[in-house]
Amino acid sequence: MSFPEVLEKIVAVTNSGHLLNDPAPAKRQLRQTAKEPHYHILKIQKLGRNNAITEYLHSRGIWQTAQGRLKEVYYYVEDEQKKRNNFFAAGWQNANGSWEIRSTQNFKACLGHKDISFIPGNNNSLTVFEGFIDYLSWLKDNPFADESVLVLNSLALLQAGIAKARGFENISTYFDNDPSGRKATQAFQAALPQANDCSAIYEGYKDYNDKIVAELNNYGIGR
């Protein structure tokens, strides 16, 4: 059909009323009326004022390395009925200024837009982590390290991380010992051949923090 014929056909079908039987508009309306829960940050505080957050960080073996790097984040979530529920968590700020949060209930989320986190250091060396808990775990074992640090905060930001890592001569990756982590390692090395997989350091554990927690439980060295 020619373009004018196509236009005529559209007009004819529309005028016939056939489109009124299409259920798609109703579905679209339902999607538009459904509202996502709304959050609001109440306050940000230094660590040490909330016992639950303090105990959580101690249990992960990263209380000392978290000092000056994490904050206590207090916020509420408002549901569709305008009901507010108050929460608190340990928070790590990403490059977008949003907060990656973790709590004692093994809950993880982001208040705001996801983004990577970058800590400048040595211009030639870079260490890369999936999340900030693993970064702080590595820092516990390497307190005097001077490398630049890149925390993805999500494997969904792997390509952004690869782009940020370009230009570094020495790259060390510390991804999880699971299928997703191994795929991320392979993707990083494929894009940047100078990347070195360092996951053997915590071989037998899912991630670096699992190794730290195991040491904490075995030897009681967390505090």
SVG drawing of the C-alpha trace seen along z (x, -y; Angstrom):
<svg xmlns="http://www.w3.org/2000/svg" viewBox="-18 -16 69 39">
<polyline fill="none" stroke="black" stroke-width="0.4" points="0.0,0.0 1.1,-3.5 1.5,-6.0 -1.8,-7.8 -3.6,-4.4 -2.1,-3.6 -3.5,-6.9 -6.9,-6.2 -6.9,-2.7 -6.0,-4.2 -8.8,-6.7 -11.3,-4.0 -10.4,-1.7 -10.5,-4.5 -13.9,-5.7 -15.3,-2.2 -14.9,-2.0 -12.7,1.2 -10.1,-0.5 -12.6,-0.8 -12.3,2.9 -8.5,2.7 -7.8,3.4 -4.4,1.7 -5.7,-1.8 -7.2,-0.3 -3.9,1.3 -2.0,-1.9 -4.4,-3.7 -3.7,-1.2 0.0,-1.7 -0.4,-5.5 -2.5,-5.4 -0.2,-3.0 2.2,-5.0 5.7,-4.0 6.4,-4.4 7.9,-7.8 10.9,-8.2 12.3,-11.2 15.7,-11.5 15.2,-12.9 18.8,-13.3 22.4,-12.1 24.6,-11.5 28.1,-10.3 28.5,-6.7 28.2,-5.7 24.8,-7.2 22.7,-4.2 23.4,-1.0 21.7,1.2 23.8,-0.2 27.0,0.0 26.3,3.7 25.6,4.4 28.9,3.0 30.7,4.8 29.0,8.0 30.4,7.5 33.9,6.8 34.2,3.4 33.4,1.0 36.9,-0.6 37.2,-1.0 33.7,-2.4 34.7,-5.4 34.6,-8.6 33.4,-6.6 29.8,-5.6 27.0,-7.6 23.8,-6.8 20.9,-7.6 17.5,-8.2 14.5,-8.2 10.9,-7.4 8.9,-5.7 5.4,-6.8 3.1,-4.3 0.1,-4.8 -2.2,-5.5 0.2,-8.2 1.3,-6.1 4.8,-6.7 7.2,-4.1 10.5,-5.2 13.8,-3.4 17.5,-3.8 20.6,-2.2 24.3,-2.5 24.8,-4.7 27.5,-5.1 27.3,-8.0 27.8,-7.4 29.0,-9.8 25.5,-11.1 25.1,-12.1 22.6,-9.4 22.9,-6.9 23.5,-3.2 22.1,-1.8 22.5,1.5 20.7,2.4 20.7,5.1 17.9,6.9 20.3,7.8 18.4,5.1 20.1,3.2 18.7,0.4 19.6,-3.0 17.9,-6.3 18.1,-8.2 19.8,-7.3 22.3,-4.5 25.9,-5.5 29.4,-4.3 31.7,-5.7 35.3,-6.7 38.0,-7.5 41.1,-9.1 44.5,-7.8 47.5,-6.5 47.0,-7.5 48.5,-4.2 46.7,-1.7 43.0,-1.0 41.1,1.5 37.5,2.4 34.7,3.8 31.1,4.7 29.9,3.0 31.2,0.8 31.0,3.6 33.7,5.5 35.8,2.4 35.7,1.8 36.6,5.4 39.6,5.1 40.6,1.9 40.7,3.8 43.4,6.1 45.2,3.2 45.0,0.1 47.9,-1.6 47.0,-1.0 47.2,-4.1 45.4,-2.8 42.5,-4.6 39.2,-2.9 36.2,-2.2 33.0,-0.8 30.4,0.2 27.5,0.3 25.7,2.6 26.9,4.9 24.4,3.1 27.0,0.3 29.7,2.5 30.1,0.6 30.3,-2.7 33.0,-1.2 35.0,0.1 34.8,-3.4 36.1,-4.9 38.9,-2.4 40.4,-3.2 43.7,-4.9 44.9,-2.9 48.0,-0.8 47.3,1.6 43.8,2.8 42.8,5.3 39.2,6.6 37.5,8.1 34.2,9.4 32.1,12.1 32.8,15.8 29.5,16.5 28.3,16.7 27.5,13.0 30.8,12.0 32.8,14.3 31.0,12.9 31.8,9.4 35.5,10.3 35.6,11.7 33.9,8.7 36.4,6.4 39.4,8.3 38.0,8.5 37.7,4.7 40.9,4.0 43.5,6.8 45.6,5.2 42.8,6.1 43.9,8.7 41.4,11.0 42.1,11.0 39.2,13.2 41.5,16.0 42.3,14.1 38.9,15.1 38.6,18.4 36.0,20.6 33.9,17.6 31.3,15.8 33.0,12.4 35.7,10.5 33.3,9.8 32.4,13.4 36.1,14.1 36.3,11.3 33.2,12.5 34.5,16.0 37.8,14.8 35.7,12.7 33.7,15.7 36.7,18.1 39.1,15.8 37.0,13.1 39.0,10.3 36.1,8.0 36.3,5.3"/>
</svg>
